[in-house]
Every structure is written in C-alpha cells, then in structure tokens.
Amino acid sequence: MKNNLRELTSSAGRVAIDLHGHLPAAGRRPVTAAVGLALLLPGILMLVLPGPGLLLVALGLAVLALEFSWVRRLLSAAGRRVARAGSSRESTG
C-alpha cells in the first residue's frame, strides 16, 4: 500500500511539474501563486472547520514550492522533522 501511494504521488508530482513547465514564463509565477493560495487558504480554514485541512495545506504548499524557493526550504525542513520524529518513535516504541 505504501509503495502504491508513493507511486501515485510521484506520478502526480511529475504531471504537476510538466504542466507548470508549459505555462508561459510571464504568467508562471502569478498563476502558481494563485493556485497555491487557492488551496492553502481554505486548507488553513479547514484546520478549525470540517474538511481536509491538512491535505489542502500540503497541496497548496507543494504547488507554491514549484515556484518559490522559500516554500521548498520550508517543506524540506518539515520533511526532515517528520522523518526524525518517525525514527525516534520507532526506536522508543
């Protein structure tokens, strides 16, 4: 199951990067920002309201990371923290 999820997210990521590359250079950054924020802001609201808040926040950040390096660094740091937390949990549990 875990490998299937990895393959699915990997292929979805490749499609997103491919679509992103086909946008005209002048419109790439604003379109990416608009789509990323359109996912991120409702996701933040759904953290306290019913709905898939964490999923939308993650998707919004992933879209923004296509164009903005500070978001890539944020996601990279978050990924390291999650991996570290997972490895410490495995060693204690």
C-alpha positions in Angstrom: 0.0 0.0 0.0 2.8 2.4 0.9 4.6 1.9 -2.4 1.3 2.4 -4.3 0.8 5.7 -2.6 4.4 6.7 -3.3 4.0 5.8 -7.0 0.7 7.8 -7.2 2.1 10.9 -5.5 5.3 10.6 -7.6 3.3 10.5 -10.9 1.0 13.3 -9.8 4.1 15.4 -9.0 5.5 14.7 -12.4 2.3 15.8 -14.1 2.2 19.0 -12.0 5.8 19.8 -12.9 5.1 19.1 -16.5 2.0 21.4 -16.5 4.0 24.1 -14.7 6.7 23.9 -17.3 4.1 24.5 -20.1 2.9 27.8 -18.7 4.3 30.9 -20.4 7.2 32.4 -18.4 5.5 35.7 -17.8 2.4 34.1 -16.3 4.0 31.2 -14.4 4.7 32.8 -11.1 1.3 34.6 -10.7 -0.7 31.5 -11.8 1.4 29.3 -9.4 0.8 31.7 -6.6 -2.9 32.0 -7.3 -3.4 28.2 -7.4 -1.2 27.6 -4.4 -3.0 30.2 -2.3 -6.4 28.9 -3.5 -5.5 25.6 -2.0 -3.6 26.9 1.1 -6.0 29.4 2.4 -9.1 27.1 2.6 -6.9 24.4 4.0 -5.9 26.7 6.8 -9.6 27.5 7.5 -10.3 23.8 7.4 -7.9 23.2 10.2 -10.6 24.5 12.6 -13.6 23.8 10.3 -14.7 20.5 9.0 -12.8 19.3 5.9 -9.5 18.0 4.7 -7.4 20.9 6.1 -4.0 19.2 6.3 -4.4 17.8 2.8 -5.2 21.2 1.3 -2.4 22.9 3.2 0.1 20.3 2.0 -1.2 20.5 -1.6 -1.1 24.3 -1.5 2.5 24.3 -0.2 3.5 21.8 -2.8 2.1 23.9 -5.6 3.8 27.0 -4.2 7.1 25.1 -3.9 7.1 24.7 -7.7 8.0 28.4 -8.0 9.1 29.7 -4.6 12.4 28.6 -3.1 11.4 29.6 0.5 8.5 27.2 0.3 10.8 24.4 -0.9 13.1 25.1 2.1 10.1 25.1 4.5 8.8 21.7 3.1 12.3 20.2 3.2 12.7 21.2 6.9 9.2 19.9 7.7 10.1 16.6 6.0 13.3 16.2 8.0 11.4 16.9 11.2 8.7 14.3 10.3 11.4 11.8 9.4 13.3 12.5 12.7 10.0 12.2 14.7 9.2 8.9 12.9 12.6 7.4 13.6 12.6 8.4 17.2 9.1 6.9 17.6 10.3 3.7 16.1 13.2 3.5 18.5 11.1 4.1 21.6 8.1 2.1 20.7 
